[in-house]
Amino acid sequence: MSTHISISRRSIQVLRILVSGIFLVAGFNHLIHVEKTAQRIEQASFKGIAHFFGEPQWLIILSGIAMLSAGFLFLIGYKTKWAAIVLMAILIPITLTVQVGQITTLGPLFKNIAILGGLLFFILNDTDKLLK
């Protein structure tokens, strides 16, 4: 049994634009505040996750470039599903490293979980076809 759900084209565009903003800002901040971001990683309860993937300073620079690139593609709606997959692949280890274990500040953890939900919407739904 197939069910048809009607979704406003404008709501998809607005969601995509709003979700992309955090990645554009975070990517830019990663590139201009490498040392400050590295200090946050070193203070994190699960900093071992970051160290597993490599030198934190290089990870910060690479993730900054990737967030800016994929965030921009996501913003303009080009290859939205793939941009969302890249952004999710960056957000998950950041969330596990920096947010999990910060029991006194659960807000940022749940903010990232909400962002993951927004990205998941674009991964599971072919919104590129809906907007054409």
Contacts in CASP RR format, 6 or more apart in sequence:
PFRMAT RR
TARGET T0000
AUTHOR 0000-0000-0000
METHOD contacts of the structure
MODEL  1
MSTHISISRRSIQVLRILVSGIFLVAGFNHLIHVEKTAQRIEQASFKGIA
HFFGEPQWLIILSGIAMLSAGFLFLIGYKTKWAAIVLMAILIPITLTVQV
GQITTLGPLFKNIAILGGLLFFILNDTDKLLK
7 130 0 8 1.000
9 130 0 8 1.000
9 131 0 8 1.000
12 127 0 8 1.000
12 130 0 8 1.000
12 131 0 8 1.000
13 131 0 8 1.000
15 118 0 8 1.000
15 121 0 8 1.000
16 74 0 8 1.000
16 75 0 8 1.000
16 77 0 8 1.000
16 80 0 8 1.000
16 122 0 8 1.000
16 127 0 8 1.000
17 75 0 8 1.000
19 74 0 8 1.000
19 115 0 8 1.000
19 118 0 8 1.000
19 119 0 8 1.000
19 122 0 8 1.000
20 71 0 8 1.000
20 72 0 8 1.000
20 74 0 8 1.000
20 75 0 8 1.000
21 71 0 8 1.000
21 75 0 8 1.000
22 115 0 8 1.000
23 67 0 8 1.000
23 68 0 8 1.000
23 70 0 8 1.000
23 71 0 8 1.000
23 74 0 8 1.000
23 87 0 8 1.000
24 67 0 8 1.000
24 68 0 8 1.000
24 71 0 8 1.000
24 72 0 8 1.000
24 75 0 8 1.000
26 64 0 8 1.000
26 67 0 8 1.000
27 63 0 8 1.000
27 64 0 8 1.000
27 65 0 8 1.000
27 67 0 8 1.000
27 68 0 8 1.000
28 64 0 8 1.000
28 68 0 8 1.000
29 37 0 8 1.000
30 37 0 8 1.000
30 60 0 8 1.000
30 61 0 8 1.000
30 63 0 8 1.000
30 64 0 8 1.000
30 67 0 8 1.000
31 61 0 8 1.000
31 64 0 8 1.000
31 65 0 8 1.000
31 68 0 8 1.000
34 57 0 8 1.000
34 60 0 8 1.000
34 61 0 8 1.000
35 57 0 8 1.000
37 56 0 8 1.000
37 60 0 8 1.000
38 56 0 8 1.000
38 57 0 8 1.000
38 60 0 8 1.000
40 98 0 8 1.000
41 47 0 8 1.000
41 50 0 8 1.000
41 56 0 8 1.000
41 60 0 8 1.000
41 97 0 8 1.000
41 98 0 8 1.000
42 56 0 8 1.000
44 50 0 8 1.000
44 97 0 8 1.000
44 98 0 8 1.000
44 101 0 8 1.000
44 102 0 8 1.000
45 100 0 8 1.000
45 101 0 8 1.000
45 102 0 8 1.000
46 96 0 8 1.000
46 97 0 8 1.000
46 98 0 8 1.000
46 100 0 8 1.000
46 101 0 8 1.000
47 56 0 8 1.000
47 97 0 8 1.000
48 97 0 8 1.000
49 93 0 8 1.000
49 96 0 8 1.000
49 97 0 8 1.000
50 56 0 8 1.000
50 59 0 8 1.000
50 93 0 8 1.000
50 97 0 8 1.000
53 59 0 8 1.000
53 93 0 8 1.000
63 90 0 8 1.000
63 94 0 8 1.000
66 86 0 8 1.000
66 90 0 8 1.000
67 87 0 8 1.000
67 90 0 8 1.000
70 83 0 8 1.000
70 86 0 8 1.000
70 87 0 8 1.000
70 90 0 8 1.000
71 83 0 8 1.000
71 87 0 8 1.000
73 79 0 8 1.000
73 80 0 8 1.000
73 82 0 8 1.000
73 83 0 8 1.000
74 80 0 8 1.000
74 83 0 8 1.000
74 84 0 8 1.000
74 87 0 8 1.000
74 122 0 8 1.000
77 83 0 8 1.000
77 128 0 8 1.000
77 131 0 8 1.000
79 128 0 8 1.000
80 122 0 8 1.000
80 127 0 8 1.000
80 128 0 8 1.000
81 122 0 8 1.000
81 123 0 8 1.000
81 126 0 8 1.000
81 127 0 8 1.000
81 128 0 8 1.000
83 122 0 8 1.000
84 119 0 8 1.000
84 120 0 8 1.000
84 122 0 8 1.000
84 123 0 8 1.000
85 123 0 8 1.000
87 119 0 8 1.000
88 116 0 8 1.000
88 119 0 8 1.000
88 120 0 8 1.000
88 123 0 8 1.000
91 112 0 8 1.000
91 115 0 8 1.000
91 116 0 8 1.000
91 119 0 8 1.000
92 116 0 8 1.000
94 112 0 8 1.000
95 109 0 8 1.000
95 112 0 8 1.000
95 113 0 8 1.000
95 116 0 8 1.000
98 108 0 8 1.000
99 108 0 8 1.000
99 109 0 8 1.000
99 112 0 8 1.000
100 109 0 8 1.000
102 108 0 8 1.000
102 109 0 8 1.000
END
